[in-house]
Amino acid sequence: MALNYVSNFQALLLILFPFIASVASDPDIVSDFITPPNFFGSINGSFFTYTGLRSTVSEPTPQTFKVTKATLAEFPALDGQSISFAVLEFPPGGINPPHTHPRASELLLVTLGTLEVAFIDTKNVPFTQILRTGDMFVFPKGLVHFQYNRNHQQPAAAVSAFGSANAGTVSVPTSVFGTGIDDVILAKAFKTDVATVMKIKAGITKP
């Protein structure tokens, strides 16, 4: 009986595995590329070219943390290609606050300066590292992570590749304190008082 159960379970896994694999990332496409339904121009090299990152190499380091993306929203040719890209620019002391990417892992390469990075696994164990120029670090899909330029004298920069054309970003501070969750609920959750919650909210929602 037990052997029969195992065999049936293994057979079920074999049947389900292609489906599980297919939903683990962006869906496969059955054509060379996808053209947006409202696209009326001719398909040539320009369709597969994105120039939105030029400012990251031609302009001075921004005064606050800045991320410049090349995702499906900005670059329609990425549709179905299961990849996207971002340039992260950190002024001295700049931080990319704790956040998640629900639909993709992230592979980060430091291109300037040093960055302190970390992610937290589902057991609440932090994995931290100090990265120097040329170092890479992977943030597993869906886990909370951050990057911080601890150097308050020099800027830092990095580029990130994502395993999805639309990885998505959920900012922990904004999603918790900037989306209208009741102050009493937050005060209880963080074991503090409503006045403190309101002060944090004011800082998060300030333009």
ZISULZI-V904874 format. One record per backbone hydrogen bond with DSSP energy under -1.0 kcal/mol. NH is the residue of the N-H (numbers start at 0). CO is the residue of the C=O. If there is no record, write none. Layout:
# ZISULZI-V904874
nh:NH co:CO
nh:NH co:CO
This chain:
# ZISULZI-V904874
nh:4 co:0
nh:5 co:1
nh:6 co:2
nh:7 co:3
nh:8 co:4
nh:9 co:5
nh:10 co:6
nh:11 co:7
nh:12 co:8
nh:13 co:9
nh:14 co:10
nh:15 co:11
nh:16 co:12
nh:19 co:15
nh:20 co:16
nh:21 co:17
nh:22 co:18
nh:38 co:35
nh:46 co:43
nh:48 co:45
nh:53 co:50
nh:55 co:52
nh:56 co:53
nh:58 co:54
nh:65 co:88
nh:67 co:86
nh:69 co:84
nh:71 co:164
nh:74 co:70
nh:77 co:74
nh:78 co:75
nh:80 co:77
nh:83 co:161
nh:84 co:69
nh:85 co:159
nh:86 co:67
nh:87 co:157
nh:88 co:65
nh:89 co:155
nh:92 co:150
nh:93 co:90
nh:95 co:146
nh:98 co:144
nh:99 co:169
nh:102 co:166
nh:103 co:100
nh:105 co:138
nh:106 co:160
nh:107 co:136
nh:108 co:158
nh:109 co:134
nh:110 co:156
nh:111 co:156
nh:114 co:130
nh:115 co:147
nh:116 co:128
nh:117 co:145
nh:118 co:126
nh:119 co:143
nh:120 co:124
nh:123 co:120
nh:126 co:118
nh:128 co:116
nh:130 co:114
nh:133 co:109
nh:134 co:131
nh:136 co:107
nh:138 co:105
nh:141 co:100
nh:142 co:139
nh:144 co:98
nh:145 co:117
nh:146 co:95
nh:147 co:115
nh:148 co:93
nh:149 co:147
nh:155 co:89
nh:156 co:111
nh:157 co:87
nh:158 co:108
nh:159 co:85
nh:160 co:106
nh:161 co:83
nh:162 co:104
nh:169 co:99
nh:171 co:97
nh:174 co:170
nh:175 co:171
nh:176 co:172
nh:177 co:173
nh:185 co:181
nh:186 co:182
nh:187 co:183
nh:188 co:184
nh:189 co:185
nh:191 co:186
nh:196 co:192
nh:197 co:193
nh:198 co:194
nh:199 co:195
nh:200 co:196
nh:201 co:197
nh:202 co:198
nh:203 co:199
nh:204 co:200
